[in-house]
Amino acid sequence: MYGLLAWTWIRAAAQYPVSLILLCLSTAFITGLDALAIVLLFAHAERIAGFGAEEVLFLYGTSALSFALSDCLLGTADRLGQHVRDGTLDAMLVRPVSPLVQVAAEEFTPRRAGKLVPAVLVLVFALPRLDVTWTAGRAAMIPLMVVAGAAIFAGLWVMVGAAQFVLVESHGATKSLTYGGAFLTQYPPTMFARDLVRGATFVVPLAFVNWQPALYVLDRPDPLGLPDAARFASPAVAVAVCAAAAVAWRTGLRHYRSTGS
């Protein structure tokens, strides 16, 4: 059903192909400015927090790709507050489709895919230039960390959406968790304060999007001194985050009270 709703929006957007292409290109360009900022940083320094340019671009690519995948699928889940405020969520509840599917597929546009382009290009550039000994385990970790990272971000999208059952006007604040988390994971953990890294590991598990698996790929020590097993914990963390998101969403639905409008 999600695919059917998304395809309906895609067909609508495809009625204006030139506009659609320009929107995709502009989205790719704007998203790629973060990678350009990293390149500019390394124009003035050989290493940042002990990491070289290729290593930081690797972190950027994996984080940006995971976030873009989750944004394509669930990026509009944080619009729930508007539906609660306007009373339009009531109409979604009487349809034979999950309201989460309806909110997530709302105004689905192919231009979201433009966010994938710079992430993929950066990874294609950075991976062959990493100074690591490639093994089957390290090679397998790349797609695994991207998928697990996307699932973690997807769980966060649903959580911030569920929060708007109660905090109706929290749309702007919740972006600090999603977009802010994506920006945070684009850089080495060693450049942040230890307390921030702890918070991004044990409170909001952003470290498992790409930091922890990247430490395994790059053969780097953990700044928090966690056991080596933590570097392989991203899939388990993704399952836990998605389970918590499902509970939060169902709890919000059970306690939802119509606006009466």
N, C-alpha and C positions, 0 to 999 in steps of 0.2 A: 504494500500500500504506500509505503514511503516512496518507492521508486516511481509509482504511478503519479503521485502528487508532484514529485520533483520534475518528472517528464512534462507534466502539464505546464509548469512554470517555464521550463526550458523552451517549449514550443512557443509560448507567448513571447519570450525574449528574442527568439530566432526570427520573429516577424520583422525585426529591425537589425539585420545582420551587421551593417557597418557600425552602428552604435554598440552592438554586442562585442565586436572585435576590438573597438577602441577602449571599451570598458575593461576587457580582459588585459589588454596591453598596459593600460594605465595602472591597473591593480598590480600587475607583475612589476612594473617600474617602481611604484611606491613601496611595495614590499621589499624590493631589492635594495632600497636605500640603506636598510640596516646592514646589509653585507658591505655596501660601499663605505659606511662609517667604520667598519672593522678594517677595511683596506687602508683607509686614511690614517687610522691609529697606528698601523704598522709602517706607515711611511715615515713616522717619527720615532719608532722604537722597534728593536729587533724582537723583543719578547714582552708579553704582558702577563704579569703574575706567574712567570715561569713557563708560559705556553707560547709556542711559535705561531706564526700566521696560519699555517695549514691546520694546526690543531684547533685554533679558535674558529676557523671557518668550518671545520668538521663539526664542532659543537653547534655553530649557527645552523648549518645545513640540516642536522638531525632534529634540532628543536623546531626550526621553521617548518620542516616537512611534517612532523607530527602535529604541530598546531594547525597547519593548513588543512590536513586531512580531517581533523576534528571539527574545524570551523566549517568546512564544506558540508559535513553531515549534521552538525548540531549547533552551529554558530548563532542561530536565531532563537535558541531556547531561552536566552536571557531577555527576550521581549515579552515574557509571560506577564510581567507586571503591568504592561500597557493593556493587555487583554483583561486582567483582573480589574483594573481601574475603569475600563470602558464597559465592562460587563459582557464583552464578546466571548469570554471563556465559556459562558453558559451554553452558547450555541455549539461549541466544540464538544461539550460533554454529552450532548444528546446525539451526536453522530456516531456511527458504528466504527469509529477509528480512534485509536488512542490519542488523547489531546497532546501528548508529547510528540507523536509523529506529525500531527497537524502543525504544531508550533515550529518544529524543527524543519519541516519542508516548506514553511511559509515563505513566499517570495524567493524560492530557490532560483539562483541565477548562475549560469556557467562562469560568470566573471570571478566567482570564488576560486575557480580552478587556476586563475592567474597567480594566486599566492603560491601554488606548487612550483611554478617555473623557476624563480630564483633559487629556491631551496634545492631543487634537483640539479641545477647548473652548478651551484656551489659545491655540492657533494661530488659531482663528476670531476670538478677541478681539484678538490682537496684530497679525496681518497687515495689516488695514485701517488700523491706527494707526501703522505704521512710516513714518518721515519719509524715504521714498526715492522716487525716480522710477521707477515700474514700467515695465519693458521686457519684451519677449518672453523675453529671456535670463534676466532675474531671475525671472520667473514660472515658467519651465521649471525653474529651479534648485531650487525648493522640493520638488516630488515627486522629483526626481533625487537630492537630498541625503538625503531620507528613505529611499529605497530603498537607496542606496549605504551609508548609515549602518547600516541594518538588516543588510545583507550583511556589513559589517565586524564588527558585534557577533555575528552568527551564526558567523563564522569564529573569533572569540574564544571563543564557547561551545564549539565543537568542539575548539579547542586546549586549553582547560582540562580538557575531558573526556579528551582523549588523554593529558594529563600524568598522569592518575590511573592509567594503566597502570603507571606507575613510582612515582609519589607517591600511594600509595593513600589516605593520610589527609590529603590536601591540599584537601578540599572547602571548608573554611572559608577557607583562604588564597586559593584561586582566585577567591572572590567579590570580593576586593579589585580584581581585574582587570575583572570584568564589572560588578557593581553599582557598584564604586568608579569605574570608567571612565564609567558612565552619569551619576553624580553630578558628576564633573569637567567633563563637556562641557555641563552645564546653565548654566555661568557663563562670563563673558568670559575669554579667555586672558590679557588684560592684568592681571587681578587675581592671577595666580599668578607665582611666581618664574620667571625666564627659563629656568633649567635644567630645571624641571618641564615647561615648555612644549616645550622641545627634546625631552625624553624622550617626551612625548605626541605628538610629531610624527615623530621619527626612530626610536624604539625600539618603542613600542606606538603605532601610528598613529591614536590617538583624535582627533587634531586634524582628521582628514579625515572624521569622522562629521558634524560640523556647523560647527566653527570656520572652517576654510578656505573652504567655500562660503558661509558666512554673511558673511565679510568681503567677498565679492563682492556679495552681496545688499544689505548695509548700506553698501557703499562705504567700508570702513574699511581703514586701513593694517595690514599684517602686523607684529606685534610682533617677529618674527624676521627681517623683511626679505626673505622668500622672494620669488621671481619671481611675477608674476601668474598664470602657468600653474599654480601649485600650487593655486589656488582651484578649478580644474576637474579636479583629479586624483583626486577621491573614487572615481569608478567604477573607475579603474585600480587604485587602492589596494585597493578591495573585492575585485577579482579576484585580486590578489596575496595578500591575507590568506586568502581562501577556498582558494586553491591550496596555500598553506602549511599550512592546517588539514587539507586532504585528505591531504597528505604525512604530517603528524604522526599523523593517525588511522590510516592504513595501516601506518605504521612501528610504532605501538603494537600493532596487531593481530598483525603478523608476529612480534613479540617477546613476545607474551603467553604466559604459562605458567600452566596451570590450577592451582587450589589443591588439586585432588584430592578436594575435599569433595563 
